[in-house]
């Protein structure tokens, strides 16, 4: 049986923030966090990978500026 894939729509600001948030935590030893299941770690890793393939902003030399703008707009919403 072929796995089913879900398509979700995210605003660009949300996608950019989520990618950065996940990347910042990638080096964290989440397996040591009480209650974290290996399946949760796999899901977060897959989400990060999917965002990585989707966001052209990651290759923009103004990445940090774009990220700051996204955070500001999300905070104001």
PQR file with spaces between the fields and no chain letter, atoms N, CA, C, O and H, PARSE charges and radii, in Angstrom:
ATOM       1  N    UNK     1       0.833   -1.178    0.000 -0.4000 1.5000
ATOM       2  CA   UNK     1       0.000    0.000    0.000 -0.0000 2.0000
ATOM       3  C    UNK     1       0.884    1.248    0.000  0.5500 1.7000
ATOM       4  O    UNK     1       1.813    1.353    0.800 -0.5500 1.4000
ATOM       5  N    UNK     2       0.599    2.173   -0.877 -0.4000 1.5000
ATOM       6  CA   UNK     2       1.365    3.414   -0.974 -0.0000 2.0000
ATOM       7  C    UNK     2       0.945    4.367    0.139  0.5500 1.7000
ATOM       8  O    UNK     2      -0.248    4.563    0.372 -0.5500 1.4000
ATOM       9  H    UNK     2      -0.156    2.088   -1.527  0.4000 1.0000
ATOM      10  N    UNK     3       1.926    4.966    0.834 -0.4000 1.5000
ATOM      11  CA   UNK     3       1.553    5.908    1.892 -0.0000 2.0000
ATOM      12  C    UNK     3       0.815    7.108    1.316  0.5500 1.7000
ATOM      13  O    UNK     3       1.125    7.586    0.225 -0.5500 1.4000
ATOM      14  H    UNK     3       2.896    4.806    0.645  0.4000 1.0000
ATOM      15  N    UNK     4      -0.144    7.570    2.054 -0.4000 1.5000
ATOM      16  CA   UNK     4      -0.907    8.745    1.650 -0.0000 2.0000
ATOM      17  C    UNK     4      -0.164    9.978    2.119  0.5500 1.7000
ATOM      18  O    UNK     4       0.388    9.993    3.219 -0.5500 1.4000
ATOM      19  H    UNK     4      -0.396    7.182    2.940  0.4000 1.0000
ATOM      20  N    UNK     5      -0.147   10.999    1.304 -0.4000 1.5000
ATOM      21  CA   UNK     5       0.493   12.264    1.657 -0.0000 2.0000
ATOM      22  C    UNK     5      -0.577   13.341    1.802  0.5500 1.7000
ATOM      23  O    UNK     5      -1.507   13.429    1.001 -0.5500 1.4000
ATOM      24  H    UNK     5      -0.596   10.986    0.410  0.4000 1.0000
ATOM      25  N    UNK     6      -0.423   14.141    2.824 -0.4000 1.5000
ATOM      26  CA   UNK     6      -1.319   15.268    3.023 -0.0000 2.0000
ATOM      27  C    UNK     6      -0.655   16.521    2.500  0.5500 1.7000
ATOM      28  O    UNK     6       0.557   16.695    2.630 -0.5500 1.4000
ATOM      29  H    UNK     6       0.333   14.068    3.474  0.4000 1.0000
ATOM      30  N    UNK     7      -1.430   17.370    1.923 -0.4000 1.5000
ATOM      31  CA   UNK     7      -0.931   18.669    1.497 -0.0000 2.0000
ATOM      32  C    UNK     7      -1.529   19.703    2.433  0.5500 1.7000
ATOM      33  O    UNK     7      -2.739   19.744    2.657 -0.5500 1.4000
ATOM      34  H    UNK     7      -2.414   17.229    1.817  0.4000 1.0000
ATOM      35  N    UNK     8      -0.659   20.531    2.969 -0.4000 1.5000
ATOM      36  CA   UNK     8      -1.145   21.599    3.837 -0.0000 2.0000
ATOM      37  C    UNK     8      -0.695   22.925    3.243  0.5500 1.7000
ATOM      38  O    UNK     8       0.328   23.002    2.562 -0.5500 1.4000
ATOM      39  H    UNK     8       0.323   20.498    2.787  0.4000 1.0000
ATOM      40  N    UNK     9      -1.455   23.943    3.504 -0.4000 1.5000
ATOM      41  CA   UNK     9      -1.114   25.279    3.033 -0.0000 2.0000
ATOM      42  C    UNK     9      -0.665   26.096    4.231  0.5500 1.7000
ATOM      43  O    UNK     9      -1.353   26.178    5.249 -0.5500 1.4000
ATOM      44  H    UNK     9      -2.286   23.881    4.057  0.4000 1.0000
ATOM      45  N    UNK    10       0.495   26.691    4.085 -0.4000 1.5000
ATOM      46  CA   UNK    10       1.021   27.572    5.123 -0.0000 2.0000
ATOM      47  C    UNK    10       1.326   28.921    4.509  0.5500 1.7000
ATOM      48  O    UNK    10       1.792   29.007    3.373 -0.5500 1.4000
ATOM      49  H    UNK    10       1.054   26.624    3.258  0.4000 1.0000
ATOM      50  N    UNK    11       1.065   29.951    5.249 -0.4000 1.5000
ATOM      51  CA   UNK    11       1.500   31.269    4.801 -0.0000 2.0000
ATOM      52  C    UNK    11       3.021   31.273    4.753  0.5500 1.7000
ATOM      53  O    UNK    11       3.654   30.611    5.576 -0.5500 1.4000
ATOM      54  H    UNK    11       0.686   29.881    6.171  0.4000 1.0000
ATOM      55  N    UNK    12       3.626   31.993    3.822 -0.4000 1.5000
ATOM      56  CA   UNK    12       5.084   32.012    3.727 -0.0000 2.0000
ATOM      57  C    UNK    12       5.775   32.386    5.041  0.5500 1.7000
ATOM      58  O    UNK    12       6.808   31.809    5.380 -0.5500 1.4000
ATOM      59  H    UNK    12       3.112   32.531    3.153  0.4000 1.0000
ATOM      60  N    UNK    13       5.220   33.336    5.773 -0.4000 1.5000
ATOM      61  CA   UNK    13       5.826   33.726    7.049 -0.0000 2.0000
ATOM      62  C    UNK    13       5.812   32.573    8.048  0.5500 1.7000
ATOM      63  O    UNK    13       6.779   32.369    8.782 -0.5500 1.4000
ATOM      64  H    UNK    13       4.381   33.805    5.498  0.4000 1.0000
ATOM      65  N    UNK    14       4.722   31.826    8.072 -0.4000 1.5000
ATOM      66  CA   UNK    14       4.601   30.687    8.985 -0.0000 2.0000
ATOM      67  C    UNK    14       5.605   29.605    8.604  0.5500 1.7000
ATOM      68  O    UNK    14       6.283   29.047    9.466 -0.5500 1.4000
ATOM      69  H    UNK    14       3.937   31.991    7.475  0.4000 1.0000
ATOM      70  N    UNK    15       5.697   29.315    7.318 -0.4000 1.5000
ATOM      71  CA   UNK    15       6.627   28.290    6.852 -0.0000 2.0000
ATOM      72  C    UNK    15       8.068   28.668    7.176  0.5500 1.7000
ATOM      73  O    UNK    15       8.846   27.830    7.633 -0.5500 1.4000
ATOM      74  H    UNK    15       5.146   29.768    6.617  0.4000 1.0000
ATOM      75  N    UNK    16       8.423   29.927    6.940 -0.4000 1.5000
ATOM      76  CA   UNK    16       9.787   30.376    7.209 -0.0000 2.0000
ATOM      77  C    UNK    16      10.103   30.292    8.695  0.5500 1.7000
ATOM      78  O    UNK    16      11.171   29.817    9.081 -0.5500 1.4000
ATOM      79  H    UNK    16       7.792   30.608    6.568  0.4000 1.0000
ATOM      80  N    UNK    17       9.173   30.756    9.528 -0.4000 1.5000
ATOM      81  CA   UNK    17       9.384   30.673   10.976 -0.0000 2.0000
ATOM      82  C    UNK    17       9.515   29.220   11.437  0.5500 1.7000
ATOM      83  O    UNK    17      10.428   28.892   12.195 -0.5500 1.4000
ATOM      84  H    UNK    17       8.306   31.142    9.214  0.4000 1.0000
ATOM      85  N    UNK    18       8.612   28.354   10.986 -0.4000 1.5000
ATOM      86  CA   UNK    18       8.655   26.948   11.416 -0.0000 2.0000
ATOM      87  C    UNK    18       9.971   26.287   11.023  0.5500 1.7000
ATOM      88  O    UNK    18      10.555   25.543   11.812 -0.5500 1.4000
ATOM      89  H    UNK    18       7.870   28.621   10.371  0.4000 1.0000
ATOM      90  N    UNK    19      10.437   26.557    9.806 -0.4000 1.5000
ATOM      91  CA   UNK    19      11.700   25.978    9.377 -0.0000 2.0000
ATOM      92  C    UNK    19      12.829   26.418   10.302  0.5500 1.7000
ATOM      93  O    UNK    19      13.613   25.588   10.763 -0.5500 1.4000
ATOM      94  H    UNK    19       9.963   27.161    9.166  0.4000 1.0000
ATOM      95  N    UNK    20      12.913   27.705   10.572 -0.4000 1.5000
ATOM      96  CA   UNK    20      13.996   28.218   11.416 -0.0000 2.0000
ATOM      97  C    UNK    20      13.894   27.661   12.826  0.5500 1.7000
ATOM      98  O    UNK    20      14.904   27.296   13.427 -0.5500 1.4000
ATOM      99  H    UNK    20      12.276   28.379   10.197  0.4000 1.0000
ATOM     100  N    UNK    21      12.675   27.593   13.356 -0.4000 1.5000
ATOM     101  CA   UNK    21      12.463   27.076   14.706 -0.0000 2.0000
ATOM     102  C    UNK    21      12.933   25.626   14.802  0.5500 1.7000
ATOM     103  O    UNK    21      13.603   25.237   15.759 -0.5500 1.4000
ATOM     104  H    UNK    21      11.854   27.889   12.867  0.4000 1.0000
ATOM     105  N    UNK    22      12.571   24.836   13.793 -0.4000 1.5000
ATOM     106  CA   UNK    22      12.986   23.435   13.788 -0.0000 2.0000
ATOM     107  C    UNK    22      14.495   23.301   13.627  0.5500 1.7000
ATOM     108  O    UNK    22      15.112   22.458   14.279 -0.5500 1.4000
ATOM     109  H    UNK    22      12.027   25.152   13.015  0.4000 1.0000
ATOM     110  N    UNK    23      15.093   24.112   12.775 -0.4000 1.5000
ATOM     111  CA   UNK    23      16.538   24.062   12.568 -0.0000 2.0000
ATOM     112  C    UNK    23      17.300   24.430   13.845  0.5500 1.7000
ATOM     113  O    UNK    23      18.316   23.814   14.164 -0.5500 1.4000
ATOM     114  H    UNK    23      14.592   24.797   12.246  0.4000 1.0000
ATOM     115  N    UNK    24      16.811   25.423   14.561 -0.4000 1.5000
ATOM     116  CA   UNK    24      17.471   25.839   15.804 -0.0000 2.0000
ATOM     117  C    UNK    24      17.435   24.721   16.836  0.5500 1.7000
ATOM     118  O    UNK    24      18.336   24.611   17.667 -0.5500 1.4000
ATOM     119  H    UNK    24      15.986   25.923   14.301  0.4000 1.0000
ATOM     120  N    UNK    25      16.424   23.915   16.790 -0.4000 1.5000
ATOM     121  CA   UNK    25      16.267   22.860   17.780 -0.0000 2.0000
ATOM     122  C    UNK    25      16.826   21.517   17.318  0.5500 1.7000
ATOM     123  O    UNK    25      16.828   20.545   18.073 -0.5500 1.4000
ATOM     124  H    UNK    25      15.692   24.005   16.115  0.4000 1.0000
ATOM     125  N    UNK    26      17.300   21.471   16.075 -0.4000 1.5000
ATOM     126  CA   UNK    26      17.810   20.220   15.536 -0.0000 2.0000
ATOM     127  C    UNK    26      18.991   19.690   16.344  0.5500 1.7000
ATOM     128  O    UNK    26      19.155   18.478   16.488 -0.5500 1.4000
ATOM     129  H    UNK    26      17.299   22.261   15.462  0.4000 1.0000
ATOM     130  N    UNK    27      19.801   20.584   16.863 -0.4000 1.5000
ATOM     131  CA   UNK    27      20.971   20.172   17.630 -0.0000 2.0000
ATOM     132  C    UNK    27      20.638   19.828   19.082  0.5500 1.7000
ATOM     133  O    UNK    27      21.487   19.316   19.812 -0.5500 1.4000
ATOM     134  H    UNK    27      19.668   21.568   16.747  0.4000 1.0000
ATOM     135  N    UNK    28      19.420   20.107   19.492 -0.4000 1.5000
ATOM     136  CA   UNK    28      18.998   19.800   20.853 -0.0000 2.0000
ATOM     137  C    UNK    28      18.827   18.292   21.006  0.5500 1.7000
ATOM     138  O    UNK    28      18.346   17.617   20.096 -0.5500 1.4000
ATOM     139  H    UNK    28      18.731   20.524   18.899  0.4000 1.0000
ATOM     140  N    UNK    29      19.213   17.788   22.130 -0.4000 1.5000
ATOM     141  CA   UNK    29      19.034   16.357   22.383 -0.0000 2.0000
ATOM     142  C    UNK    29      17.597   16.108   22.834  0.5500 1.7000
ATOM     143  O    UNK    29      17.328   15.928   24.021 -0.5500 1.4000
ATOM     144  H    UNK    29      19.605   18.337   22.869  0.4000 1.0000
ATOM     145  N    UNK    30      16.684   16.101   21.872 -0.4000 1.5000
ATOM     146  CA   UNK    30      15.277   15.932   22.187 -0.0000 2.0000
ATOM     147  C    UNK    30      14.983   14.548   22.729  0.5500 1.7000
ATOM     148  O    UNK    30      13.992   14.353   23.433 -0.5500 1.4000
ATOM     149  H    UNK    30      16.903   16.247   20.908  0.4000 1.0000
ATOM     150  N    UNK    31      15.823   13.597   22.412 -0.4000 1.5000
ATOM     151  CA   UNK    31      15.583   12.254   22.932 -0.0000 2.0000
ATOM     152  C    UNK    31      15.728   12.227   24.447  0.5500 1.7000
ATOM     153  O    UNK    31      15.173   11.355   25.115 -0.5500 1.4000
ATOM     154  H    UNK    31      16.628   13.755   21.840  0.4000 1.0000
ATOM     155  N    UNK    32      16.477   13.190   24.986 -0.4000 1.5000
ATOM     156  CA   UNK    32      16.648   13.267   26.423 -0.0000 2.0000
ATOM     157  C    UNK    32      15.512   13.989   27.128  0.5500 1.7000
ATOM     158  O    UNK    32      15.435   13.982   28.357 -0.5500 1.4000
ATOM     159  H    UNK    32      16.927   13.899   24.443  0.4000 1.0000
ATOM     160  N    UNK    33      14.624   14.614   26.352 -0.4000 1.5000
ATOM     161  CA   UNK    33      13.495   15.336   26.940 -0.0000 2.0000
ATOM     162  C    UNK    33      12.426   14.321   27.339  0.5500 1.7000
ATOM     163  O    UNK    33      11.986   13.510   26.525 -0.5500 1.4000
ATOM     164  H    UNK    33      14.686   14.619   25.354  0.4000 1.0000
ATOM     165  N    UNK    34      12.026   14.381   28.582 -0.4000 1.5000
ATOM     166  CA   UNK    34      11.040   13.432   29.107 -0.0000 2.0000
ATOM     167  C    UNK    34       9.761   13.474   28.268  0.5500 1.7000
ATOM     168  O    UNK    34       9.217   14.545   28.002 -0.5500 1.4000
ATOM     169  H    UNK    34      12.383   15.040   29.244  0.4000 1.0000
ATOM     170  N    UNK    35       9.302   12.321   27.865 -0.4000 1.5000
ATOM     171  CA   UNK    35       8.039   12.208   27.157 -0.0000 2.0000
ATOM     172  C    UNK    35       8.154   12.339   25.644  0.5500 1.7000
ATOM     173  O    UNK    35       7.149   12.231   24.941 -0.5500 1.4000
ATOM     174  H    UNK    35       9.744   11.451   28.081  0.4000 1.0000
ATOM     175  N    UNK    36       9.360   12.570   25.129 -0.4000 1.5000
ATOM     176  CA   UNK    36       9.515   12.682   23.682 -0.0000 2.0000
ATOM     177  C    UNK    36       9.646   11.286   23.080  0.5500 1.7000
ATOM     178  O    UNK    36      10.491   10.492   23.492 -0.5500 1.4000
ATOM     179  H    UNK    36      10.176   12.657   25.700  0.4000 1.0000
ATOM     180  N    UNK    37       8.818   11.015   22.125 -0.4000 1.5000
ATOM     181  CA   UNK    37       8.785    9.711   21.461 -0.0000 2.0000
ATOM     182  C    UNK    37       9.596    9.795   20.166  0.5500 1.7000
ATOM     183  O    UNK    37       9.619   10.834   19.506 -0.5500 1.4000
ATOM     184  H    UNK    37       8.131   11.661   21.791  0.4000 1.0000
ATOM     185  N    UNK    38      10.257    8.698   19.812 -0.4000 1.5000
ATOM     186  CA   UNK    38      11.058    8.662   18.581 -0.0000 2.0000
ATOM     187  C    UNK    38      10.222    9.023   17.352  0.5500 1.7000
ATOM     188  O    UNK    38      10.724    9.643   16.415 -0.5500 1.4000
ATOM     189  H    UNK    38      10.238    7.854   20.348  0.4000 1.0000
ATOM     190  N    UNK    39       8.970    8.640   17.359 -0.4000 1.5000
ATOM     191  CA   UNK    39       8.077    8.966   16.245 -0.0000 2.0000
ATOM     192  C    UNK    39       7.864   10.460   16.102  0.5500 1.7000
ATOM     193  O    UNK    39       7.749   10.975   14.990 -0.5500 1.4000
ATOM     194  H    UNK    39       8.562    8.137   18.121  0.4000 1.0000
ATOM     195  N    UNK    40       7.813   11.157   17.232 -0.4000 1.5000
ATOM     196  CA   UNK    40       7.668   12.612   17.191 -0.0000 2.0000
ATOM     197  C    UNK    40       8.903   13.249   16.573  0.5500 1.7000
ATOM     198  O    UNK    40       8.800   14.192   15.788 -0.5500 1.4000
ATOM     199  H    UNK    40       7.907   10.739   18.135  0.4000 1.0000
ATOM     200  N    UNK    41      10.066   12.729   16.931 -0.4000 1.5000
ATOM     201  CA   UNK    41      11.312   13.251   16.371 -0.0000 2.0000
ATOM     202  C    UNK    41      11.358   13.021   14.865  0.5500 1.7000
ATOM     203  O    UNK    41      11.806   13.888   14.114 -0.5500 1.4000
ATOM     204  H    UNK    41      10.149   11.963   17.569  0.4000 1.0000
ATOM     205  N    UNK    42      10.899   11.864   14.430 -0.4000 1.5000
ATOM     206  CA   UNK    42      10.872   11.566   12.998 -0.0000 2.0000
ATOM     207  C    UNK    42       9.921   12.509   12.262  0.5500 1.7000
ATOM     208  O    UNK    42      10.234   12.974   11.166 -0.5500 1.4000
ATOM     209  H    UNK    42      10.535   11.160   15.040  0.4000 1.0000
ATOM     210  N    UNK    43       8.775   12.791   12.853 -0.4000 1.5000
ATOM     211  CA   UNK    43       7.804   13.690   12.228 -0.0000 2.0000
ATOM     212  C    UNK    43       8.377   15.102   12.105  0.5500 1.7000
ATOM     213  O    UNK    43       8.222   15.748   11.069 -0.5500 1.4000
ATOM     214  H    UNK    43       8.521   12.413   13.743  0.4000 1.0000
ATOM     215  N    UNK    44       9.035   15.576   13.159 -0.4000 1.5000
ATOM     216  CA   UNK    44       9.632   16.912   13.116 -0.0000 2.0000
ATOM     217  C    UNK    44      10.742   16.982   12.072  0.5500 1.7000
ATOM     218  O    UNK    44      10.885   17.992   11.383 -0.5500 1.4000
ATOM     219  H    UNK    44       9.160   15.050   14.001  0.4000 1.0000
ATOM     220  N    UNK    45      11.510   15.936   11.957 -0.4000 1.5000
ATOM     221  CA   UNK    45      12.576   15.883   10.961 -0.0000 2.0000
ATOM     222  C    UNK    45      11.998   15.903    9.544  0.5500 1.7000
ATOM     223  O    UNK    45      12.531   16.582    8.667 -0.5500 1.4000
ATOM     224  H    UNK    45      11.394   15.115   12.517  0.4000 1.0000
ATOM     225  N    UNK    46      10.930   15.174    9.321 -0.4000 1.5000
ATOM     226  CA   UNK    46      10.291   15.157    8.000 -0.0000 2.0000
ATOM     227  C    UNK    46       9.688   16.515    7.663  0.5500 1.7000
ATOM     228  O    UNK    46       9.764   16.963    6.520 -0.5500 1.4000
ATOM     229  H    UNK    46      10.496   14.622   10.033  0.4000 1.0000
ATOM     230  N    UNK    47       9.091   17.167    8.652 -0.4000 1.5000
ATOM     231  CA   UNK    47       8.528   18.500    8.430 -0.0000 2.0000
ATOM     232  C    UNK    47       9.629   19.480    8.052  0.5500 1.7000
ATOM     233  O    UNK    47       9.472   20.265    7.117 -0.5500 1.4000
ATOM     234  H    UNK    47       9.029   16.802    9.581  0.4000 1.0000
ATOM     235  N    UNK    48      10.732   19.437    8.768 -0.4000 1.5000
ATOM     236  CA   UNK    48      11.856   20.310    8.463 -0.0000 2.0000
ATOM     237  C    UNK    48      12.374   20.063    7.050  0.5500 1.7000
ATOM     238  O    UNK    48      12.665   21.010    6.318 -0.5500 1.4000
ATOM     239  H    UNK    48      10.860   18.799    9.528  0.4000 1.0000
ATOM     240  N    UNK    49      12.488   18.798    6.669 -0.4000 1.5000
ATOM     241  CA   UNK    49      12.952   18.456    5.329 -0.0000 2.0000
ATOM     242  C    UNK    49      12.008   18.940    4.242  0.5500 1.7000
ATOM     243  O    UNK    49      12.453   19.421    3.201 -0.5500 1.4000
ATOM     244  H    UNK    49      12.251   18.030    7.263  0.4000 1.0000
ATOM     245  N    UNK    50      10.715   18.817    4.476 -0.4000 1.5000
ATOM     246  CA   UNK    50       9.732   19.282    3.497 -0.0000 2.0000
ATOM     247  C    UNK    50       9.797   20.794    3.343  0.5500 1.7000
ATOM     248  O    UNK    50       9.710   21.312    2.230 -0.5500 1.4000
ATOM     249  H    UNK    50      10.353   18.426    5.322  0.4000 1.0000
ATOM     250  N    UNK    51       9.950   21.501    4.453 -0.4000 1.5000
ATOM     251  CA   UNK    51      10.064   22.957    4.382 -0.0000 2.0000
ATOM     252  C    UNK    51      11.356   23.358    3.676  0.5500 1.7000
ATOM     253  O    UNK    51      11.376   24.313    2.900 -0.5500 1.4000
ATOM     254  H    UNK    51      10.020   21.081    5.357  0.4000 1.0000
ATOM     255  N    UNK    52      12.418   22.634    3.945 -0.4000 1.5000
ATOM     256  CA   UNK    52      13.723   22.917    3.337 -0.0000 2.0000
ATOM     257  C    UNK    52      13.635   22.857    1.814  0.5500 1.7000
ATOM     258  O    UNK    52      14.286   23.643    1.126 -0.5500 1.4000
ATOM     259  H    UNK    52      12.402   21.858    4.576  0.4000 1.0000
ATOM     260  N    UNK    53      12.847   21.945    1.288 -0.4000 1.5000
ATOM     261  CA   UNK    53      12.706   21.782   -0.161 -0.0000 2.0000
ATOM     262  C    UNK    53      11.765   22.810   -0.779  0.5500 1.7000
ATOM     263  O    UNK    53      11.705   22.939   -2.002 -0.5500 1.4000
ATOM     264  H    UNK    53      12.317   21.306    1.846  0.4000 1.0000
ATOM     265  N    UNK    54      11.036   23.536    0.050 -0.4000 1.5000
ATOM     266  CA   UNK    54       9.973   24.401   -0.422 -0.0000 2.0000
ATOM     267  C    UNK    54      10.320   25.888   -0.385  0.5500 1.7000
ATOM     268  O    UNK    54       9.775   26.669   -1.165 -0.5500 1.4000
ATOM     269  H    UNK    54      11.085   23.431    1.044  0.4000 1.0000
ATOM     270  N    UNK    55      11.209   26.281    0.500 -0.4000 1.5000
ATOM     271  CA   UNK    55      11.421   27.705    0.767 -0.0000 2.0000
ATOM     272  C    UNK    55      12.585   28.310   -0.022  0.5500 1.7000
ATOM     273  O    UNK    55      13.744   28.032    0.284 -0.5500 1.4000
ATOM     274  H    UNK    55      11.652   25.647    1.134  0.4000 1.0000
ATOM     275  N    UNK    56      12.292   29.130   -1.027 -0.4000 1.5000
ATOM     276  CA   UNK    56      13.379   29.791   -1.760 -0.0000 2.0000
ATOM     277  C    UNK    56      14.124   30.811   -0.893  0.5500 1.7000
ATOM     278  O    UNK    56      15.274   31.146   -1.176 -0.5500 1.4000
ATOM     279  H    UNK    56      11.350   29.356   -1.276  0.4000 1.0000
ATOM     280  N    UNK    57      13.475   31.298    0.154 -0.4000 1.5000
ATOM     281  CA   UNK    57      14.100   32.287    1.043 -0.0000 2.0000
ATOM     282  C    UNK    57      15.374   31.766    1.706  0.5500 1.7000
ATOM     283  O    UNK    57      16.234   32.550    2.105 -0.5500 1.4000
ATOM     284  H    UNK    57      12.541   31.026    0.384  0.4000 1.0000
ATOM     285  N    UNK    58      15.492   30.457    1.823 -0.4000 1.5000
ATOM     286  CA   UNK    58      16.662   29.888    2.486 -0.0000 2.0000
ATOM     287  C    UNK    58      17.956   30.223    1.749  0.5500 1.7000
ATOM     288  O    UNK    58      19.030   30.224    2.351 -0.5500 1.4000
ATOM     289  H    UNK    58      14.793   29.820    1.499  0.4000 1.0000
ATOM     290  N    UNK    59      17.862   30.506    0.465 -0.4000 1.5000
ATOM     291  CA   UNK    59      19.046   30.784   -0.343 -0.0000 2.0000
ATOM     292  C    UNK    59      19.219   32.272   -0.631  0.5500 1.7000
ATOM     293  O    UNK    59      20.127   32.671   -1.361 -0.5500 1.4000
ATOM     294  H    UNK    59      16.990   30.505   -0.024  0.4000 1.0000
ATOM     295  N    UNK    60      18.351   33.075   -0.059 -0.4000 1.5000
ATOM     296  CA   UNK    60      18.421   34.519   -0.253 -0.0000 2.0000
ATOM     297  C    UNK    60      19.467   35.101    0.693  0.5500 1.7000
ATOM     298  O    UNK    60      19.457   34.783    1.882 -0.5500 1.4000
ATOM     299  H    UNK    60      17.614   32.751    0.534  0.4000 1.0000
ATOM     300  N    UNK    61      20.369   35.943    0.195 -0.4000 1.5000
ATOM     301  CA   UNK    61      21.381   36.534    1.072 -0.0000 2.0000
ATOM     302  C    UNK    61      20.765   37.384    2.191  0.5500 1.7000
ATOM     303  O    UNK    61      21.429   37.684    3.184 -0.5500 1.4000
ATOM     304  H    UNK    61      20.378   36.201   -0.771  0.4000 1.0000
ATOM     305  N    UNK    62      19.503   37.767    2.026 -0.4000 1.5000
ATOM     306  CA   UNK    62      18.815   38.557    3.054 -0.0000 2.0000
ATOM     307  C    UNK    62      17.990   37.670    3.982  0.5500 1.7000
ATOM     308  O    UNK    62      17.023   38.141    4.581 -0.5500 1.4000
ATOM     309  H    UNK    62      18.964   37.524    1.220  0.4000 1.0000
ATOM     310  N    UNK    63      18.351   36.405    4.110 -0.4000 1.5000
ATOM     311  CA   UNK    63      17.569   35.436    4.877 -0.0000 2.0000
ATOM     312  C    UNK    63      17.226   35.936    6.281  0.5500 1.7000
ATOM     313  O    UNK    63      16.066   35.885    6.689 -0.5500 1.4000
ATOM     314  H    UNK    63      19.137   36.023    3.624  0.4000 1.0000
ATOM     315  N    UNK    64      18.211   36.409    7.011 -0.4000 1.5000
ATOM     316  CA   UNK    64      17.949   36.852    8.391 -0.0000 2.0000
ATOM     317  C    UNK    64      16.991   38.041    8.421  0.5500 1.7000
ATOM     318  O    UNK    64      16.163   38.149    9.326 -0.5500 1.4000
ATOM     319  H    UNK    64      19.154   36.450    6.680  0.4000 1.0000
ATOM     320  N    UNK    65      17.099   38.913    7.458 -0.4000 1.5000
ATOM     321  CA   UNK    65      16.180   40.051    7.363 -0.0000 2.0000
ATOM     322  C    UNK    65      14.763   39.568    7.039  0.5500 1.7000
ATOM     323  O    UNK    65      13.788   40.049    7.616 -0.5500 1.4000
ATOM     324  H    UNK    65      17.772   38.826    6.724  0.4000 1.0000
ATOM     325  N    UNK    66      14.661   38.616    6.113 -0.4000 1.5000
ATOM     326  CA   UNK    66      13.354   38.052    5.756 -0.0000 2.0000
ATOM     327  C    UNK    66      12.730   37.342    6.949  0.5500 1.7000
ATOM     328  O    UNK    66      11.527   37.453    7.188 -0.5500 1.4000
ATOM     329  H    UNK    66      15.453   38.225    5.644  0.4000 1.0000
ATOM     330  N    UNK    67      13.544   36.618    7.688 -0.4000 1.5000
ATOM     331  CA   UNK    67      13.054   35.912    8.875 -0.0000 2.0000
ATOM     332  C    UNK    67      12.568   36.904    9.931  0.5500 1.7000
ATOM     333  O    UNK    67      11.513   36.706   10.535 -0.5500 1.4000
ATOM     334  H    UNK    67      14.521   36.527    7.494  0.4000 1.0000
ATOM     335  N    UNK    68      13.333   37.965   10.149 -0.4000 1.5000
ATOM     336  CA   UNK    68      12.924   38.983   11.134 -0.0000 2.0000
ATOM     337  C    UNK    68      11.597   39.626   10.725  0.5500 1.7000
ATOM     338  O    UNK    68      10.734   39.873   11.568 -0.5500 1.4000
ATOM     339  H    UNK    68      14.189   38.126    9.659  0.4000 1.0000
ATOM     340  N    UNK    69      11.443   39.890    9.446 -0.4000 1.5000
ATOM     341  CA   UNK    69      10.186   40.468    8.970 -0.0000 2.0000
ATOM     342  C    UNK    69       9.033   39.507    9.173  0.5500 1.7000
ATOM     343  O    UNK    69       7.947   39.917    9.581 -0.5500 1.4000
ATOM     344  H    UNK    69      12.144   39.689    8.762  0.4000 1.0000
ATOM     345  N    UNK    70       9.256   38.233    8.894 -0.4000 1.5000
ATOM     346  CA   UNK    70       8.212   37.225    9.086 -0.0000 2.0000
ATOM     347  C    UNK    70       7.806   37.153   10.560  0.5500 1.7000
ATOM     348  O    UNK    70       6.618   37.102   10.880 -0.5500 1.4000
ATOM     349  H    UNK    70      10.139   37.899    8.563  0.4000 1.0000
ATOM     350  N    UNK    71       8.783   37.149   11.437 -0.4000 1.5000
ATOM     351  CA   UNK    71       8.476   37.099   12.877 -0.0000 2.0000
ATOM     352  C    UNK    71       7.671   38.318   13.312  0.5500 1.7000
ATOM     353  O    UNK    71       6.707   38.198   14.068 -0.5500 1.4000
ATOM     354  H    UNK    71       9.747   37.190   11.176  0.4000 1.0000
ATOM     355  N    UNK    72       8.071   39.488   12.830 -0.4000 1.5000
ATOM     356  CA   UNK    72       7.355   40.728   13.186 -0.0000 2.0000
ATOM     357  C    UNK    72       5.912   40.693   12.695  0.5500 1.7000
ATOM     358  O    UNK    72       4.995   41.058   13.430 -0.5500 1.4000
ATOM     359  H    UNK    72       8.853   39.586   12.215  0.4000 1.0000
ATOM     360  N    UNK    73       5.712   40.255   11.459 -0.4000 1.5000
ATOM     361  CA   UNK    73       4.342   40.186   10.926 -0.0000 2.0000
ATOM     362  C    UNK    73       3.506   39.171   11.686  0.5500 1.7000
ATOM     363  O    UNK    73       2.328   39.411   11.950 -0.5500 1.4000
ATOM     364  H    UNK    73       6.457   39.958   10.862  0.4000 1.0000
ATOM     365  N    UNK    74       4.098   38.046   12.038 -0.4000 1.5000
ATOM     366  CA   UNK    74       3.346   37.047   12.807 -0.0000 2.0000
ATOM     367  C    UNK    74       2.987   37.560   14.195  0.5500 1.7000
ATOM     368  O    UNK    74       1.891   37.303   14.693 -0.5500 1.4000
ATOM     369  H    UNK    74       5.055   37.850   11.824  0.4000 1.0000
ATOM     370  N    UNK    75       3.912   38.285   14.817 -0.4000 1.5000
ATOM     371  CA   UNK    75       3.647   38.832   16.154 -0.0000 2.0000
ATOM     372  C    UNK    75       2.517   39.869   16.112  0.5500 1.7000
ATOM     373  O    UNK    75       1.749   40.001   17.065 -0.5500 1.4000
ATOM     374  H    UNK    75       4.802   38.493   14.413  0.4000 1.0000
ATOM     375  N    UNK    76       2.427   40.589   15.015 -0.4000 1.5000
ATOM     376  CA   UNK    76       1.417   41.640   14.898 -0.0000 2.0000
ATOM     377  C    UNK    76       0.038   41.088   14.543  0.5500 1.7000
ATOM     378  O    UNK    76      -0.976   41.765   14.710 -0.5500 1.4000
ATOM     379  H    UNK    76       3.051   40.482   14.241  0.4000 1.0000
ATOM     380  N    UNK    77       0.017   39.860   14.055 -0.4000 1.5000
ATOM     381  CA   UNK    77      -1.263   39.277   13.581 -0.0000 2.0000
ATOM     382  C    UNK    77      -2.167   38.897   14.723  0.5500 1.7000
ATOM     383  O    UNK    77      -3.270   38.399   14.498 -0.5500 1.4000
ATOM     384  H    UNK    77       0.842   39.310   13.919  0.4000 1.0000
